[in-house]
Amino acid sequence: MFSVVKTLTPETILGDRRANISEQTVAGSSPQCIIRTALPNMDRETRDQYVLVIQAKDMVGQMGGLSGTTSVTVTLTDVNDNPPRFTHKNYQNTVLESLPVHSVVARVKAADADVGPNAEMDYRLMDGDYLGLFNISTDEETQEGVIVLLKPLDFETKSSFSLRIEATNRNIDSNFLSVGPFSDLAVVKLTVEDVNEPPVFSTPLLKMVVSEDARMGTSIGRVSAHDPDSTNSGIRYSIDRNTDLERFFNVDALSGVISTAKPLDREANSVHNLTLLAIESQDPTQIGKGIALITVLDINDNAPVFAIDYETLLCENAMPGQLIQTISAVDKDEPPSGHRFYFSLASPVAGNLNFTLRDNKDNTASILTKRGGFRRREQPVYRLPVLIVDSGSPALSSTNTLALRVCDCDADGVAMSCGAVAYTATGLSTGALLAILGCILTLLIKGQ
């Protein structure tokens, strides 16, 4: 397999007569030993290392000459001259239909006698109806083909798959194309095992509406679920009461019809988010879940009221026609076209001589004086009943009382003091007041 240049005898490498030895002397230098291969197409996979014993003799090998030996280790490096080959053409695997997405379904490996980069390979799935359901990639450490699940399996839809897989060398040497092809095919047959699955709602999220004035027992919708297994077990329905603590609704266990169980109030809760349960009759541990989103529709059942508790101050020196308060209203209802409020003075005071009301037609009203010269001593507080009507059908109204406190104000209209004033007699001297008090006391004493 090897030849050696530089020796004085025709002796060969120990244990290998196919190697030959020859001498080469370069002028002005010591003799050199050159080792060459003697045969072509050496096979690393059969034997990757050789140990050569080299003997050198002086005096051109004549009697009396001396000799010495040394060992040379020859290691063959790998070339990509072996294509990948599957050890089996068919593989069998079984998987549960409940296998989570991105789980490993199977591992396959094509054998390659080469090493290092020459043994690296890529795997791919050939055309088939399973594309998009599975994927295959290379485990760089083991060079295995790893088949991964991309979408959920369904035994009832398809219970088996036949995956055609191709393994190809990643680094192909053009010098060895004649040895190829540098790829191989195998088939992986996957059998899907049935798993008892919970019932499935036909619509996972069902939206319903009901008027807030609906009577108890009013039907508002129906839910439906089915057993996805081949057994097609019967279904019973119920409501997760953690999502309906006040038990506003019921569901018929057999038909799935949802109905009201008590009066509703949109202003208290406008949307009810119910979790519905579908339970297999044959196996009650199998429970499916769905959502019913119930929106309560508004009716006009709340009268408008003052937006806030107004604190209205009226200056004694107010002039006729002076604006003393702007009022607005709120309503818990939410009509589709928005609120429209109408303001007026309630009938008992509609024709009073002190104040008037002007509806601004923008859901506000203005309170104005009709006269001037208000006096705290005469009347410290005026109470003005205001009628507010909404635009609902039927319209609702309420009477709200606006309290106006008469105040002593400065020239800029800033209130200094408000409310009742203690009466103090004027025009009498201190002595006269004392005399009057003395007479009163005298009368009281005589009366006893």
C-alpha positions as CSV (number, residue, x, y, z in Angstrom):
1,M,0.0,0.0,0.0
2,F,2.9,2.3,0.6
3,S,6.5,2.6,-1.0
4,V,9.5,4.0,0.8
5,V,12.3,5.9,-0.9
6,K,15.7,5.7,0.9
7,T,17.1,2.3,2.0
8,L,20.0,0.2,0.8
9,T,18.1,-3.1,0.8
10,P,15.0,-4.3,-0.9
11,E,13.4,-5.2,2.4
12,T,9.7,-4.1,2.8
13,I,7.5,-2.6,5.5
14,L,7.0,-5.2,8.1
15,G,3.9,-7.2,7.6
16,D,2.9,-5.7,4.2
17,R,4.7,-6.9,1.1
18,R,2.7,-4.6,-1.2
19,A,4.8,-1.7,-0.1
20,N,8.0,-1.0,-1.9
21,I,11.2,0.8,-0.9
22,S,13.6,2.8,-3.0
23,E,16.5,5.2,-2.4
24,Q,16.8,8.8,-3.3
25,T,19.9,10.9,-2.6
26,V,20.0,14.6,-3.1
27,A,23.4,16.1,-3.8
28,G,24.8,18.1,-0.8
29,S,22.2,16.7,1.6
30,S,21.5,13.6,3.7
31,P,19.5,10.8,2.1
32,Q,15.6,11.3,2.5
33,C,12.9,8.7,3.1
34,I,9.7,9.3,1.0
35,I,6.6,7.2,1.6
36,R,4.1,6.8,-1.2
37,T,0.9,4.8,-1.6
38,A,1.4,1.7,-3.7
39,L,-2.3,1.0,-4.4
40,P,-5.2,3.4,-5.3
41,N,-8.6,3.8,-3.6
42,M,-7.7,3.2,0.0
43,D,-10.7,2.7,2.2
44,R,-10.8,4.6,5.5
45,E,-13.9,2.8,6.6
46,T,-12.1,-0.6,6.4
47,R,-8.9,0.6,8.0
48,D,-8.1,4.1,9.0
49,Q,-4.5,3.8,10.3
50,Y,-1.2,2.0,9.4
51,V,2.0,1.7,11.4
52,L,5.1,1.4,9.2
53,V,8.5,0.3,10.5
54,I,11.3,1.8,8.5
55,Q,14.9,0.4,8.5
56,A,17.9,2.4,7.4
57,K,21.4,0.9,6.7
58,D,24.7,2.6,6.0
59,M,27.6,1.4,3.8
60,V,25.1,0.7,1.2
61,G,24.0,-2.3,3.1
62,Q,27.4,-4.0,2.9
63,M,28.8,-6.3,5.6
64,G,29.9,-4.4,8.7
65,G,27.4,-1.6,8.1
66,L,25.1,-0.4,10.8
67,S,21.3,0.0,10.7
68,G,18.4,1.6,12.6
69,T,14.6,1.5,12.6
70,T,11.7,3.9,13.2
71,S,7.9,3.7,13.2
72,V,5.7,5.9,11.1
73,T,2.0,6.1,11.7
74,V,-0.2,6.9,8.7
75,T,-3.8,8.0,9.4
76,L,-6.2,8.2,6.5
77,T,-8.5,11.3,6.5
78,D,-12.2,10.9,5.4
79,V,-13.7,11.8,2.1
80,N,-17.4,11.8,1.3
81,D,-17.5,8.5,-0.6
82,N,-20.4,6.8,1.2
83,P,-24.0,7.9,0.6
84,P,-26.6,7.8,3.5
85,R,-28.7,4.8,3.7
86,F,-31.8,4.1,5.9
87,T,-31.4,0.8,7.8
88,H,-35.1,0.2,7.2
89,K,-37.3,1.3,4.4
90,N,-40.4,1.3,6.6
91,Y,-40.8,2.6,10.2
92,Q,-43.9,2.2,12.4
93,N,-44.9,4.7,15.1
94,T,-48.0,5.2,17.2
95,V,-49.1,8.5,18.6
96,L,-52.1,9.7,20.8
97,E,-54.4,12.1,19.2
98,S,-54.0,14.3,22.3
99,L,-50.3,14.8,21.6
100,P,-49.6,18.6,22.1
101,V,-48.5,20.7,19.1
102,H,-44.7,21.0,18.7
103,S,-44.2,17.5,20.3
104,V,-41.8,15.0,18.7
105,V,-43.7,12.4,16.8
106,A,-40.7,10.1,15.7
107,R,-37.0,10.1,15.1
108,V,-35.3,8.4,12.1
109,K,-31.7,8.1,11.0
110,A,-29.9,7.3,7.8
111,A,-26.6,5.5,8.3
112,D,-23.5,7.0,6.8
113,A,-20.0,5.4,7.1
114,D,-18.3,8.7,6.7
115,V,-17.5,11.0,9.7
116,G,-17.6,14.7,10.5
117,P,-19.0,17.1,7.9
118,N,-19.1,14.2,5.3
119,A,-21.7,12.5,7.5
120,E,-23.9,15.6,7.9
121,M,-27.3,15.3,6.2
122,D,-30.6,17.1,5.7
123,Y,-34.1,15.5,5.9
124,R,-37.2,16.6,4.2
125,L,-40.8,15.4,3.8
126,M,-41.8,14.4,0.3
127,D,-45.1,15.6,-1.2
128,G,-48.3,14.3,0.6
129,D,-51.5,15.4,2.3
130,Y,-49.7,15.6,5.6
131,L,-47.7,18.7,4.6
132,G,-48.4,21.5,7.0
133,L,-49.3,19.0,9.7
134,F,-45.8,17.7,10.3
135,N,-42.3,19.1,9.9
136,I,-38.9,17.4,10.0
137,S,-35.5,18.8,10.9
138,T,-32.0,17.5,11.6
139,D,-30.7,17.0,15.1
140,E,-27.2,18.4,14.6
141,E,-25.7,16.3,17.4
142,T,-27.0,12.9,16.4
143,Q,-27.8,13.6,12.7
144,E,-31.3,12.1,13.2
145,G,-34.4,13.3,11.4
146,V,-36.8,14.7,14.1
147,I,-40.5,14.7,13.0
148,V,-42.5,17.3,14.9
149,L,-46.3,17.9,15.1
150,L,-47.4,21.3,13.8
151,K,-51.2,21.0,14.2
152,P,-53.5,19.0,16.5
153,L,-54.3,15.4,15.5
154,D,-57.9,14.2,15.2
155,F,-58.5,10.4,15.2
156,E,-62.0,10.8,14.0
157,T,-60.8,12.8,10.9
158,K,-57.7,10.7,10.0
159,S,-56.3,7.8,12.0
160,S,-53.1,7.1,10.1
161,F,-50.4,8.8,8.0
162,S,-47.7,7.6,5.7
163,L,-44.8,10.0,5.6
164,R,-42.2,9.7,2.8
165,I,-38.8,11.0,4.0
166,E,-35.7,11.8,2.1
167,A,-32.2,12.0,3.6
168,T,-29.5,13.8,1.6
169,N,-25.8,14.4,2.3
170,R,-25.3,18.0,3.1
171,N,-21.7,18.2,1.7
172,I,-21.4,16.2,-1.5
173,D,-17.9,15.7,-3.1
174,S,-18.2,16.0,-6.9
175,N,-15.2,13.5,-7.2
176,F,-17.5,10.7,-5.9
177,L,-20.7,11.4,-7.7
178,S,-20.4,8.1,-9.5
179,V,-20.8,6.3,-6.1
180,G,-24.2,8.0,-5.5
181,P,-26.9,8.9,-5.3
182,F,-26.1,10.6,-2.0
183,S,-29.7,10.4,-0.8
184,D,-32.1,7.7,0.3
185,L,-35.9,7.3,1.0
186,A,-37.9,5.8,3.8
187,V,-41.5,5.7,4.8
188,V,-42.7,6.4,8.4
189,K,-46.2,5.1,9.1
190,L,-48.0,6.9,11.9
191,T,-51.0,5.4,13.6
192,V,-53.2,7.8,15.6
193,E,-54.7,6.3,18.7
194,D,-58.1,7.5,19.8
195,V,-58.4,9.5,23.1
196,N,-61.7,10.2,24.9
197,E,-62.1,14.0,24.4
198,P,-64.5,16.4,26.1
199,P,-67.6,17.8,24.3
200,V,-67.1,20.6,21.9
201,F,-69.4,23.6,21.6
202,S,-70.5,24.4,18.1
203,T,-69.8,28.1,18.8
204,P,-67.2,28.6,21.6
205,L,-68.4,32.3,22.1
206,L,-72.1,32.8,21.7
207,K,-73.5,36.4,21.9
208,M,-77.1,37.0,23.1
209,V,-79.3,40.0,24.0
210,V,-82.2,40.4,26.4
211,S,-84.3,43.3,27.4
212,E,-83.9,44.4,31.0
213,D,-87.7,44.2,31.4
214,A,-87.8,40.6,30.3
215,R,-90.0,38.4,32.5
216,M,-88.6,35.5,34.5
217,G,-88.4,32.4,32.3
218,T,-87.9,34.3,29.1
219,S,-85.9,32.3,26.6
220,I,-83.0,34.2,25.2
221,G,-80.9,31.7,23.2
222,R,-79.7,28.1,22.8
223,V,-76.3,26.5,23.0
224,S,-75.2,23.3,21.4
225,A,-72.3,20.9,21.9
226,H,-71.3,17.4,20.6
227,D,-69.1,14.6,21.6
228,P,-66.2,14.5,19.1
229,D,-65.5,10.8,19.8
230,S,-67.0,8.0,17.7
231,T,-69.1,7.0,20.7
232,N,-71.1,10.2,20.3
233,S,-72.2,10.3,23.9
234,G,-75.2,12.3,25.1
235,I,-74.6,15.8,26.5
236,R,-76.0,17.5,29.6
237,Y,-75.7,21.3,30.0
238,S,-75.2,23.5,33.1
239,I,-73.9,27.0,34.1
240,D,-70.7,27.5,36.0
241,R,-72.3,29.4,38.9
242,N,-69.0,31.1,39.7
243,T,-69.9,33.2,36.6
244,D,-73.5,33.7,37.7
245,L,-73.4,34.1,41.5
246,E,-76.8,35.8,41.7
247,R,-78.4,33.1,39.5
248,F,-79.9,35.5,36.9
249,F,-80.1,32.7,34.3
250,N,-80.9,29.0,33.9
251,V,-80.0,26.5,31.1
252,D,-82.0,23.5,30.3
253,A,-79.9,20.4,30.9
254,L,-81.1,18.6,27.7
255,S,-81.9,21.3,25.2
256,G,-79.3,23.9,26.0
257,V,-81.9,26.7,26.1
258,I,-80.9,29.7,28.2
259,S,-83.6,31.6,30.0
260,T,-83.9,34.4,32.6
261,A,-84.4,33.3,36.2
262,K,-85.0,36.7,37.9
263,P,-85.5,40.4,37.0
264,L,-82.6,42.1,35.3
265,D,-81.2,45.6,35.8
266,R,-79.0,47.0,33.0
267,E,-77.9,49.8,35.2
268,A,-76.5,47.3,37.8
269,N,-75.0,44.9,35.2
270,S,-75.2,45.5,31.5
271,V,-73.3,42.4,30.3
272,H,-73.3,38.9,31.8
273,N,-70.4,36.6,30.9
274,L,-71.5,33.1,31.5
275,T,-69.3,30.0,31.4
276,L,-71.4,27.0,30.1
277,L,-70.5,23.4,30.8
278,A,-71.2,20.5,28.4
279,I,-70.9,17.1,30.3
280,E,-70.7,13.7,28.7
281,S,-73.5,11.4,29.9
282,Q,-71.3,8.3,29.7
283,D,-68.2,9.9,31.3
284,P,-69.0,12.9,33.5
285,T,-65.3,13.6,33.9
286,Q,-65.3,14.8,30.2
287,I,-66.4,18.4,30.4
288,G,-66.4,21.0,27.6
289,K,-66.6,24.7,28.2
290,G,-68.2,27.5,26.2
291,I,-69.0,31.2,26.7
292,A,-72.3,33.0,26.5
293,L,-72.0,36.8,26.4
294,I,-75.4,38.2,27.3
295,T,-76.0,41.9,26.7
296,V,-78.9,43.5,28.6
297,L,-80.8,46.0,26.5
298,D,-81.8,49.3,28.1
299,I,-85.4,50.5,28.7
300,N,-86.4,53.9,30.0
301,D,-86.9,53.1,33.6
302,N,-84.9,55.9,35.3
303,A,-86.1,59.5,35.6
304,P,-83.6,62.3,35.1
305,V,-82.2,64.2,38.1
306,F,-79.9,67.1,38.9
307,A,-76.4,66.4,37.8
308,I,-75.0,67.5,41.2
309,D,-76.3,69.0,44.5
310,Y,-76.3,72.6,43.6
311,E,-75.4,75.3,46.2
312,T,-77.0,78.4,44.8
313,L,-76.3,81.9,46.3
314,L,-78.6,84.9,45.7
315,C,-77.3,88.3,46.4
316,E,-79.6,90.8,48.1
317,N,-78.6,93.4,45.5
318,A,-79.3,91.1,42.5
319,M,-80.9,92.9,39.6
320,P,-83.9,91.7,37.6
321,G,-83.0,89.3,34.8
322,Q,-79.7,88.3,36.5
323,L,-78.4,84.7,35.9
324,I,-77.9,83.1,39.2
325,Q,-77.5,79.4,38.3
326,T,-77.1,77.0,35.3
327,I,-78.4,73.5,35.9
328,S,-78.0,70.2,34.1
329,A,-79.3,66.7,34.5
330,V,-78.2,63.0,34.4
331,D,-80.0,59.8,33.6
332,K,-78.9,56.2,34.3
333,D,-80.5,55.1,31.1
334,E,-78.6,55.1,27.8
335,P,-81.0,55.7,24.9
336,P,-79.6,54.8,21.5
337,S,-79.9,58.4,20.2
338,G,-78.5,60.0,23.4
339,H,-80.2,62.0,26.1
340,R,-82.5,65.0,25.6
341,F,-83.8,66.7,28.7
342,Y,-86.5,69.3,29.0
343,F,-86.6,71.8,31.9
344,S,-89.4,73.9,33.4
345,L,-90.6,75.2,36.7
346,A,-93.0,72.9,38.5
347,S,-96.7,74.1,38.3
348,P,-96.9,75.4,41.9
349,V,-94.3,78.1,41.2
350,A,-94.6,78.5,37.4
351,G,-96.1,81.9,37.8
352,N,-94.0,83.2,40.8
353,L,-92.8,86.8,40.8
354,N,-89.3,86.0,42.0
355,F,-87.6,83.7,39.5
356,T,-87.9,82.3,36.0
357,L,-86.3,79.3,34.2
358,R,-85.0,79.3,30.6
359,D,-84.4,76.0,28.8
360,N,-81.2,76.3,26.8
361,K,-82.1,73.3,24.6
362,D,-78.7,71.8,25.2
363,N,-79.6,69.7,28.2
364,T,-79.0,72.7,30.5
365,A,-81.3,75.4,31.9
366,S,-80.7,78.9,33.4
367,I,-82.3,80.2,36.6
368,L,-82.8,84.0,36.4
369,T,-84.3,86.6,38.8
370,K,-87.5,88.4,37.9
371,R,-87.0,91.2,40.4
372,G,-84.4,92.8,42.6
373,G,-84.4,93.8,46.3
374,F,-84.2,90.4,48.1
375,R,-83.8,90.7,51.9
376,R,-82.4,88.0,54.2
377,R,-84.5,89.2,57.1
378,E,-87.7,88.7,55.1
379,Q,-86.8,85.3,53.6
380,P,-83.3,83.8,53.9
381,V,-83.9,80.8,51.6
382,Y,-86.1,80.2,48.5
383,R,-86.9,76.7,47.3
384,L,-87.6,76.4,43.6
385,P,-89.1,73.1,42.3
386,V,-87.7,72.3,38.8
387,L,-89.4,69.7,36.6
388,I,-87.0,67.6,34.3
389,V,-88.5,65.4,31.6
390,D,-86.4,62.9,29.4
391,S,-87.1,62.0,25.8
392,G,-87.6,58.2,26.4
393,S,-90.7,56.3,25.4
394,P,-92.6,56.6,27.6
395,A,-91.0,59.8,28.9
396,L,-90.1,59.9,32.6
397,S,-89.8,63.0,34.8
398,S,-88.8,64.1,38.2
399,T,-89.1,67.2,40.3
400,N,-85.9,68.4,41.9
401,T,-85.8,71.2,44.4
402,L,-83.2,74.0,44.0
403,A,-82.4,75.9,47.2
404,L,-81.4,79.5,46.8
405,R,-79.8,81.1,49.8
406,V,-80.0,84.9,50.1
407,C,-76.6,86.5,50.9
408,D,-75.1,89.9,51.7
409,C,-72.7,90.5,48.8
410,D,-70.1,93.1,48.1
411,A,-70.1,95.4,45.1
412,D,-68.5,92.7,43.0
413,G,-71.2,90.2,43.8
414,V,-69.1,88.1,46.2
415,A,-71.2,86.7,49.1
416,M,-70.1,87.9,52.5
417,S,-72.7,86.2,54.7
418,C,-75.8,84.2,53.9
419,G,-78.9,82.9,55.6
420,A,-81.1,84.1,58.4
421,V,-80.3,87.3,60.4
422,A,-81.0,87.8,64.1
423,Y,-83.6,90.6,64.6
424,T,-82.3,93.7,66.4
425,A,-84.6,96.6,67.5
426,T,-83.5,100.0,66.3
427,G,-84.4,103.6,67.4
428,L,-84.4,103.0,71.2
429,S,-81.7,104.0,73.6
430,T,-80.1,101.7,76.0
431,G,-81.9,103.4,78.9
432,A,-85.3,103.0,77.3
433,L,-84.6,99.3,76.7
434,L,-83.7,98.9,80.3
435,A,-86.9,100.6,81.4
436,I,-89.0,98.4,79.3
437,L,-87.3,95.3,80.6
438,G,-87.9,96.6,84.2
439,C,-91.6,97.0,83.5
440,I,-91.8,93.5,82.2
441,L,-90.1,92.1,85.2
442,T,-92.4,94.0,87.6
443,L,-95.5,92.7,85.8
444,L,-94.2,89.1,86.0
445,I,-93.5,89.5,89.8
446,K,-97.0,90.9,90.4
447,G,-98.5,88.1,88.4
448,Q,-97.0,85.6,90.8
